[in-house]
């Protein structure tokens, strides 16, 4: 059975506008053509290209991407509540419970209940995680300097500016949505991101 075209008569002319069937199909194709490059995919590719620069440093120091995001946020902002870490680090609430537990077991964070509200928990760095930061930060900054040398200082600053300009009006994605995008990355990288930390006691 031949396909049915609601707007095309049996003699090939359309009911509206007099276009022939090939012309109609061409117009339909043009109307569904994508005019923009896939920006989310480009950003994911950029993220993977950047993480390829920093992942060896994380692996060398025995921390996962999620763990370093948390430690870095605490080193930068001071003690935070888990919900604040979820937002800053783009980690979902169910996932951050396990990540914080493993960090605490490794001696890299402390968790204590707030005096004024026992339902709330404050997470802070430890002497061990500060020592880890002192070891990792020079290597990370050296890698950033290498990126600047490759793409140019101005280009890197423009990337920061453009991303800020996108995030301010569009807002940040919920942590569970952002984490789902990361989980869609290649299986090898995913296993590394959620694997058991190898921090030595």
N, C-alpha and C positions, 0 to 999 in steps of 0.2 A: 504494500500500500504506500502510495506517495505521500510525503509530508503535507500537512495542511498549513496554509498561511492565511490567517484570518483577514489580512489586509490585501490579499492578492486574489484577483479573479482568475477564472479558468483560462482566459485568453492572454494572461501574462501581465495585464494592466492592473494597477492597484485601484482600490475603491477611492482612495484619497490621494490626489496629487498626480495621478497618471503615470507613476514610475513603474518601470518594468520590474520583474522579479529580480534579476541580477542587480539592478540599481538599488532596489530596496535592501537586498542582502548586504550590499556595500555600505549603505547608510547605517544599517544595524551594526555592522562590524566597526565602523568609525565611531559610533556612539558609545561602544563598550571598550574602546582602546584606552590603555592606561597612559596618562600624560606625565606622571611623576615616577621617578625611580623609587624603589622600595626602601624608604628611609629606615624603618625599623630593622630590616635585614642588614642594611649598611652599618647601622650602629652596632648590631650584634657582631658583624665581621670586624669592626674596629675594636670592639671590646676583646674579642679573641686574639686579635693581633697584638693588642697592648698587654693582655694577660700573659701571652707567650714570652714577653720581656721580663715579667715579674715572677712568674710561676716557679722558675728555678730557685729563686731566693726563698720563696715559701717552702718549697720541698727541702731545701738544704737546712732550714731551721725547724722542720718538723711540724709546720702548722698548715691548716687548710685555708682556702680563700675566705670562708665564712669566719673562721677563728681570727684571722688577721684583721678582717673588717671590724670585728668587735674590739680587739685589742687596740687597734689604731684609734677607733672612736673614743675609747676610754682614755687613752694617752692624750688625745687632743682636747676632749671636753671635760674630763674628770668623771667622777661617779655618775652613773645613769641608771634609770629603771629599765627593766626588760622591754617595756613598750616603746621607750625612747630609742633603744638599740634596734628594735624591729624597724622603726622608721628610718633611722640614720643608715643602717646597714642593709636595708632591703632584704630582711630575713623574716619569714612568717612566724607567727606566735608558736605554733606547734613545733617548728624546727628549732627555734632558738632555745627552747627548754633543754633539748639534748646537747646542743652546742655549748651552752653555758655549763651544763653538768660536766662535760668532758674537759672544758677549760678549768673548772674548779678542781677536778680530780688531778689535773696536770699541774696544779699550783699556779695557774696563770691569772685567775680572777678570784676575788672574794665576793661572797653574797651575804648580805645581812639584812634583817628586817628593820624597817624604820621604827624608831621609838614611838613616834606620834601616831603610827598606823601600822599595826602588825600584819596587815594584809599586803602591804607594799614592800618590795625588795629593792635594795640598792646594790648595784654591781660596781666593783672598783678593781683597779689593777693591783698587782702584788709586786714585791721586790723582784720576783723572778720574771714577770712580764715586762717590768721596766728595764731589766737587764736584756731581755730579748729585744725590746725596742732599740736600745742603744747599739745592739749588734746588727739589727736589720736596717735601721733607718739610713745609715751611710751607704749601704749597698743599694737601697731603693733610690736614694737621691742621685747616686752615680748612674743608675739606669735611666733616670729622668734626664740627666745631662747628656747621656748618649742619644736619647730620643730627640732632644733639642738639637744636637749636632746633626742628626739625620734629616729632620723635617724643618728645622729652623725654629728659633725662639718665638718669632712672631707668629708662625703658623700654629704652634702649640697654644699660645695665648689666645689666638683667634678661636681655636677649638673650645677652650674654656668659655670664652665669651658667647659663642654661638649656643653651646649647651645650656648655659645660664639663661640666655634669651629664650630658649625653648621651654625650659622647666618652669620659669616664673609664670607665664600665662597658662601653660598646659597643666601644671601641677605634677606632683609625684604619683606614680602608680602605687597602689596598695602593695605591701610587702609580699603577700602571697602570690599576687600576679607577677611581680618582678621575679620572684624566685622560680615560678613556673617557667619563665622564659629561659632562665639559666639551666633548669633541669632538662630543657629540650636540646641542649648542646650535645656534641658527640659523646658517646658512651664512655670512652676512655677518660675524657676530661671530667665527666660527671662522677665516675667512680673515685677519682682523686679528690674531688670537691667534698664528697660526703664520707670518705673513708675514715677509719679510726686514726686519730692523731698519733704521730710517732715521737712525741716529745719524751725525752728521757728524764727520769726522776733523779 
